[in-house]
Amino acid sequence: TNGNTTFIDGSGQNILLTIENDTTCEQLIQNITFTNGNAQNSNGYVLSVNNGKTKFSNCIFENNGYGTGNQLFRGSGIGLTYFEDCIVRYNSAENFAGIATSTVIRTVLYQNSGWNNTGVLHECHAINCTVFGNAGGWMPNPWTVGGMNGGVAENCIFWNNEGNGGQQIYQAESVTYSIVQDGYEGEGNIDADPLFVNESAYNLNITELSPAIDAGNPDLNNNG
């Protein structure tokens, strides 16, 4: 469990957290497991940063949603809410069973599901993330996707997610230097098995033979 010993547990009935903050001082939330939160209804959430700056670091979000909700873990905006070094797994929703409207860095999202549309990254800026094995959704809809809906991805891996026609990403603003199953338009993108250590056991570290090694953006921070 990522070493976390502090839990916020909704007992399968309750929303977990709503945050109101300002944009002057960033609030840091770290080393917490958020679990068994219930999104309550089809437009509900489990965690929402309504405004201000907040960073979630080294947190786990698992077994939340209970098959309802829309955007389970909501940020206040890209550049305002950050999820860094987190794990998002085993959550279920109606729509968007993961993170929305946030900057997401070095985070792994796997085995989440949405019975209408899973989209575990919704209108986010994702950097160095791995998105694997997210399933579910009404496949006849052209927008159904397990991986990313809208937003920007850099240096990410999208693999084995269900979607309309097998798509991993739907209508992204930009995807670059990423491994995307069946490909996606953008500089530096490749379609090649990322060679995880043990994907059946969800050890999503890459092996020394992975095509992801040395394939990322050499100037990710744009400083030359």
C-alpha positions in Angstrom: 0.0 0.0 0.0 2.8 2.5 -0.9 3.8 2.6 2.8 0.7 4.6 3.8 -0.6 4.1 7.3 -3.2 6.9 7.4 -6.6 6.1 5.8 -9.7 8.2 5.0 -12.4 5.6 4.7 -16.0 6.3 3.6 -17.3 3.0 4.6 -18.9 2.6 1.2 -21.5 5.4 2.0 -19.8 8.8 2.2 -18.0 11.4 0.1 -14.4 11.6 1.4 -13.2 15.2 1.0 -14.2 18.6 -0.2 -11.5 21.3 -0.2 -11.8 25.1 -0.2 -8.4 26.9 -0.4 -6.9 30.1 -1.7 -4.4 30.5 -4.5 -1.7 32.0 -2.3 -0.6 29.0 -0.1 -0.6 25.5 -1.5 -2.1 22.9 0.8 -0.1 19.6 0.9 -1.8 16.3 1.5 0.5 13.3 1.5 0.9 9.7 2.4 -2.9 9.1 2.8 -5.0 6.2 1.4 -8.5 7.4 0.3 -10.8 4.4 0.2 -14.4 3.2 0.1 -15.8 6.7 -0.8 -19.2 6.8 -2.4 -20.0 9.4 -5.0 -23.7 9.4 -4.1 -25.2 10.1 -7.5 -24.5 10.3 -11.2 -23.0 13.8 -11.0 -21.2 13.2 -7.7 -17.6 13.0 -6.6 -15.5 11.3 -4.0 -12.9 14.1 -3.6 -13.2 17.6 -4.9 -10.9 20.6 -4.7 -13.4 23.3 -5.4 -10.9 26.2 -5.5 -7.3 27.1 -4.6 -4.0 25.3 -4.6 -3.7 21.7 -3.4 -1.1 19.0 -3.9 -1.7 15.3 -3.3 1.7 13.5 -2.9 2.3 9.8 -2.5 -1.4 9.1 -2.0 -3.5 6.1 -2.9 -7.1 6.3 -4.2 -8.7 2.9 -4.3 -12.1 1.2 -4.2 -14.0 4.4 -4.5 -17.1 5.5 -6.4 -19.3 2.4 -6.1 -20.4 2.6 -9.7 -21.7 6.1 -9.7 -20.3 9.6 -10.0 -18.8 11.8 -12.7 -15.1 12.7 -12.2 -14.4 11.0 -8.9 -11.3 13.0 -8.0 -11.7 16.6 -9.1 -9.1 19.3 -9.2 -9.6 23.1 -9.2 -7.6 23.4 -12.4 -4.4 22.5 -14.2 -1.6 24.3 -12.4 -3.7 24.6 -9.2 -4.3 21.0 -8.2 -1.5 18.4 -8.4 -1.4 14.7 -8.0 2.2 13.5 -7.7 3.5 10.0 -7.2 0.0 8.6 -6.6 -1.8 5.4 -7.3 -5.3 5.3 -8.6 -6.8 1.8 -8.8 -10.0 -0.3 -8.4 -12.4 2.7 -8.6 -15.7 2.5 -10.3 -18.0 5.3 -11.6 -20.6 6.1 -14.2 -18.2 8.5 -15.9 -14.5 9.3 -15.5 -13.4 7.0 -12.7 -10.2 8.8 -12.0 -8.6 12.3 -11.9 -10.1 15.4 -13.5 -8.9 19.0 -14.2 -5.5 18.6 -12.6 -1.8 18.3 -13.3 -0.9 14.7 -12.8 2.8 13.6 -12.4 4.4 10.2 -12.0 1.1 8.7 -11.2 -0.1 5.2 -12.1 -3.8 4.6 -12.9 -5.0 1.0 -13.4 -8.0 -1.3 -13.1 -10.6 1.4 -12.9 -13.9 1.2 -14.6 -16.9 3.4 -15.6 -20.0 1.7 -16.8 -20.7 4.5 -19.3 -17.3 6.0 -19.9 -14.1 5.3 -17.8 -11.7 8.0 -18.9 -9.4 8.0 -15.9 -7.7 11.2 -17.0 -10.2 13.9 -17.8 -9.0 17.3 -19.1 -5.7 16.9 -17.2 -2.0 17.6 -17.9 -0.3 14.3 -17.4 3.5 13.9 -17.2 5.4 10.7 -16.7 2.2 8.7 -16.0 1.3 5.1 -16.7 -2.3 4.4 -17.6 -3.0 0.6 -17.9 -5.9 -1.8 -18.0 -8.8 0.5 -17.4 -12.0 -1.0 -18.7 -15.7 -0.5 -19.2 -18.0 1.9 -20.9 -20.7 1.9 -23.6 -18.5 0.9 -26.5 -20.8 2.1 -29.4 -20.3 5.7 -28.3 -17.3 7.3 -30.2 -16.1 9.1 -27.1 -15.9 6.0 -24.9 -12.3 5.7 -23.7 -10.5 4.0 -20.8 -7.4 6.1 -20.8 -7.5 9.9 -21.4 -10.3 12.2 -22.4 -9.1 15.6 -23.6 -6.1 17.3 -22.0 -2.3 17.0 -22.5 0.1 14.0 -22.0 3.9 14.0 -22.1 6.2 11.1 -21.5 3.3 8.8 -20.6 2.3 5.2 -21.3 -1.3 4.3 -22.4 -1.7 0.5 -22.8 -4.4 -2.1 -22.6 -7.2 0.3 -21.9 -10.7 -0.4 -23.4 -12.4 2.1 -25.6 -14.4 2.6 -28.8 -12.4 0.9 -31.5 -9.7 0.2 -29.0 -8.8 3.9 -28.6 -6.6 4.8 -25.6 -7.1 8.5 -25.9 -10.0 10.6 -27.1 -9.6 14.2 -28.5 -6.5 15.2 -26.6 -5.2 18.7 -27.0 -1.6 17.3 -27.3 0.1 13.9 -26.8 3.9 13.8 -27.2 6.8 11.4 -26.4 4.4 8.8 -25.2 3.8 5.1 -25.8 0.2 4.7 -27.0 -1.2 1.3 -28.0 -2.2 1.5 -31.7 -0.6 4.9 -31.9 -1.6 8.6 -31.5 -0.6 11.6 -33.5 2.1 13.7 -31.9 5.9 14.3 -31.8 7.9 11.4 -30.4 4.9 9.0 -29.9 5.5 5.3 -30.4 3.3 2.2 -30.6 5.4 -0.6 -28.9 4.8 -2.9 -26.0 6.2 -1.0 -23.0 7.5 -4.3 -21.5 6.3 -4.0 -17.9 8.0 -6.1 -15.3 4.8 -8.1 -14.6 1.6 -6.6 -16.0 -0.6 -9.5 -14.8 0.5 -8.7 -11.2 0.3 -4.9 -11.9 4.0 -4.4 -11.4 4.1 -1.6 -14.0 7.7 -0.7 -13.7 9.4 -1.2 -17.0 12.2 -3.6 -17.8 15.7 -2.6 -19.0 14.6 -3.6 -22.5 11.6 -1.3 -22.6 11.2 1.0 -25.6 10.2 3.8 -23.1 13.8 4.1 -21.9 15.4 7.2 -23.4 12.3 7.9 -25.5 10.9 10.8 -23.4 11.0 14.4 -24.2 14.7 15.5 -23.7 13.5 19.1 -22.8 10.4 18.5 -20.7 10.9 21.7 -18.7 11.6 23.8 -21.8 14.8 25.2 -20.5 16.9 23.9 -23.5 
